[in-house]
């Protein structure tokens, strides 16, 4: 993804998507009233939910992951906890209408999308020529490439090794340049480390930097996440299905979210990025349609 595509394609496309998914709020409220205070409470609870999830992710990042199966298990647990928190936050929301639950899920997704987009901003020095062999006209030609070639075999090396090209290893080698480091050495190392820290944890699983993927992949991922947040909010806030129905909905949603998150740990390597992306997108659309249907909105 080129830097120009990020600002001129991805950001506007996601903005339009979020606006379009606000349109269901115009559907009839069946006589129920929604006040500004109610809306503010839903937004606050949605942001709080994402805050809890963010703290949980940061806590888990402190522990080394020894294998892909360990990663997958932890992702599953994160997904289950996420929807348990989601369910708890929906308890204070008035249930006279589905609109406030929808707003809570929307606010949660917007917060998550904002953080994800910040992590995906292509640095000015990043070269998008790794996948398609083309030079990015937005780049400065004097800046060395920071991403490892995707065709090169990737083994268990350090985070810096995964980010630097062979020429940059030479820049960091004191034996090659004596006591005085190459002028670009410090800059290259710092930029590479910063880049790796900003990437999503699934990058090692797909074998390349997320910044090397086409623009439509991040767009589809954010679309899937937004649809799931909206659908799950509707499903977890159901009240006319009886106690057994509510418990069933909570269990199904928690297990589904856990599987959804863990599949990025194993499913990508087995089925590929494209297959997993489109399957999760279909699942998100289905969850939203089912949620709206059970509430009688469509």
Secondary structure, 3 states (H helix, E strand, C coil): CCHHHHHHHHHHHHHHHHHHCCHHHHCCCCCCCCCHHHHHHHHHHHHHHHHHHHHHHHHHCCCCCCCHHHHHHHHHHHHHHHHHHHHHHHCCCCCCCCHHHHHHHHHHHHHHHHHHHHHCCCCCCCCCCCCCCCCCCCCCCCCCCCCCCCCCCCCCCCHHHHHCCHHHHHHHCHHHHCCCCCCCHHHHHHHHHHHHHHCCCCHHHHCCCHHHCCHHHHHHHHHHHHHHHHHHHHHHCCCCCHHHHHHHHHHHHHHHHHHHHHHHHHHHHHHCHHHHHHHHHHHHHHHHHHHHHHCCCC
